[in-house]
Amino acid sequence: AVPSLAPSASGPAPAPATSTTATSHHAPVILLADDQPALVTVTTHLLENMGFVVHSARDGQEALEKVRALKPDLVLMDVRMPVLEGPQAIQAIRADEDAAIRAIPIISLSGQPGPADHDRCLAAGASAHLSKPFGVKELDAMIRRFVTVPG
């Protein structure tokens, strides 16, 4: 009876043979980890209008938990957050036992001037860094480096 459990535990039934249409692809998921409610609200609205599914986290520990639960296509990670700062959360993601989680692109976000946060985050394993405040075009260009924008 044990071998018969494996196929049913592997997930849902195969999708119908409509994979040639663009609509069969899931919308990319972005996790936005930032403790500034206004930035989260505005950026979430922008990303959802671009066609992404957006989840948010208020601190680095919550971000780490959500990365493991959701396995998003991209993470936007603020540097300075409560509980667990961005660089520590990035290091934990890069050290995860799941190779798929370790491979998730992470764009660090910082409102601090100068190269210190940029260098700290890249050293921790961030894929790229974006300074706040950032513009729509700047965010769009950065995301396109790692994820195909829907539509």
C-alpha positions as CSV (number, residue, x, y, z in Angstrom):
1,A,0.0,0.0,0.0
2,V,2.9,2.4,0.6
3,P,4.0,2.7,-3.1
4,S,0.5,3.7,-4.1
5,L,0.7,6.7,-1.9
6,A,3.5,8.3,-3.8
7,P,1.6,9.2,-7.0
8,S,-1.3,10.7,-5.1
9,A,1.0,12.7,-2.9
10,S,2.8,14.3,-5.8
11,G,0.2,17.0,-6.2
12,P,-2.8,17.8,-8.3
13,A,-3.7,16.0,-11.5
14,P,-1.9,17.1,-14.6
15,A,-3.3,20.2,-16.2
16,P,-5.3,19.9,-19.4
17,A,-3.3,20.1,-22.6
18,T,-3.6,23.9,-23.0
19,S,-0.1,24.7,-22.1
20,T,0.5,26.5,-25.4
21,T,-1.6,29.4,-24.3
22,A,-0.1,32.2,-22.2
23,T,-3.0,32.1,-19.8
24,S,-2.0,28.6,-18.5
25,H,1.1,30.1,-16.8
26,H,0.7,31.3,-13.2
27,A,1.2,35.0,-12.4
28,P,4.6,35.4,-10.9
29,V,4.6,35.8,-7.1
30,I,6.6,38.6,-5.4
31,L,7.2,38.8,-1.7
32,L,7.7,42.4,-0.5
33,A,9.4,42.6,2.9
34,D,9.3,46.1,4.3
35,D,8.2,47.6,7.6
36,Q,7.0,50.9,6.0
37,P,3.2,50.5,5.5
38,A,3.0,53.3,2.9
39,L,5.8,51.9,0.8
40,V,4.2,48.4,1.0
41,T,0.8,49.7,0.0
42,V,2.0,51.8,-3.0
43,T,4.5,49.1,-4.2
44,T,1.9,46.3,-3.8
45,H,-0.6,48.3,-5.9
46,L,2.0,49.0,-8.6
47,L,3.1,45.3,-8.8
48,E,-0.5,44.0,-8.8
49,N,-1.2,46.4,-11.7
50,M,1.8,44.9,-13.5
51,G,0.2,41.5,-13.1
52,F,2.1,40.0,-10.2
53,V,0.6,38.3,-7.1
54,V,2.1,40.1,-4.1
55,H,2.5,39.0,-0.5
56,S,4.1,41.2,2.1
57,A,6.1,40.7,5.3
58,R,6.7,43.3,8.0
59,D,10.0,42.1,9.2
60,G,12.9,39.8,8.2
61,Q,11.7,36.8,10.3
62,E,8.2,36.9,8.7
63,A,9.9,37.3,5.3
64,L,11.9,34.2,5.9
65,E,8.9,32.2,7.0
66,K,6.9,33.4,3.9
67,V,9.7,32.6,1.5
68,R,9.8,29.0,2.8
69,A,6.0,28.7,2.6
70,L,5.3,30.5,-0.7
71,K,8.5,30.0,-2.7
72,P,8.0,33.3,-4.5
73,D,9.5,34.0,-7.9
74,L,11.2,37.2,-6.5
75,V,11.8,38.8,-3.1
76,L,12.1,42.5,-2.5
77,M,13.8,42.8,0.9
78,D,14.2,46.0,2.9
79,V,17.6,46.2,4.6
80,R,16.5,47.8,8.0
81,M,13.6,45.9,9.5
82,P,12.6,44.8,13.0
83,V,13.1,41.3,14.4
84,L,15.5,40.2,11.7
85,E,17.3,42.7,9.4
86,G,17.3,42.2,5.6
87,P,20.9,41.0,5.3
88,Q,20.4,38.3,8.0
89,A,17.1,37.1,6.3
90,I,19.0,37.0,2.9
91,Q,21.8,34.9,4.5
92,A,19.2,32.5,5.9
93,I,17.4,32.2,2.5
94,R,20.8,31.5,0.8
95,A,21.6,28.9,3.5
96,D,18.2,27.1,3.2
97,E,18.3,23.3,2.7
98,D,15.9,23.7,-0.3
99,A,17.9,24.5,-3.5
100,A,14.8,26.1,-5.0
101,I,14.6,28.5,-2.1
102,R,18.3,29.3,-2.2
103,A,17.9,30.2,-5.9
104,I,15.1,32.8,-5.5
105,P,16.3,36.2,-6.8
106,I,16.4,38.8,-4.0
107,I,16.5,42.5,-4.6
108,S,17.5,44.4,-1.5
109,L,16.0,47.8,-0.8
110,S,17.5,50.6,1.2
111,G,16.8,54.2,2.0
112,Q,20.2,54.9,3.3
113,P,22.6,56.9,1.2
114,G,26.0,55.6,0.2
115,P,27.3,52.1,-0.6
116,A,27.2,50.5,2.9
117,D,23.8,48.8,2.6
118,H,24.4,47.9,-1.0
119,D,27.7,46.2,-0.2
120,R,26.3,44.5,2.9
121,C,23.3,43.0,1.0
122,L,25.3,41.8,-1.9
123,A,27.8,40.2,0.5
124,A,24.8,38.5,2.2
125,G,23.7,37.0,-1.1
126,A,21.3,39.6,-2.6
127,S,20.9,39.3,-6.4
128,A,20.7,43.1,-6.8
129,H,20.1,46.3,-4.9
130,L,17.7,49.2,-5.4
131,S,17.9,52.5,-3.5
132,K,14.7,54.1,-2.0
133,P,12.9,56.1,-3.1
134,F,12.7,54.3,-6.4
135,G,10.7,55.1,-9.5
136,V,8.3,52.9,-11.4
137,K,10.6,52.6,-14.4
138,E,13.6,51.8,-12.1
139,L,11.6,49.1,-10.2
140,D,10.2,47.6,-13.5
141,A,13.7,47.4,-15.1
142,M,15.1,45.8,-12.0
143,I,12.3,43.2,-11.8
144,R,12.6,42.4,-15.5
145,R,16.2,41.3,-14.9
146,F,14.9,38.3,-12.8
147,V,11.2,37.7,-13.7
148,T,9.2,37.8,-16.8
149,V,6.6,40.6,-16.4
150,P,3.1,39.2,-17.1
151,G,1.3,40.4,-20.3
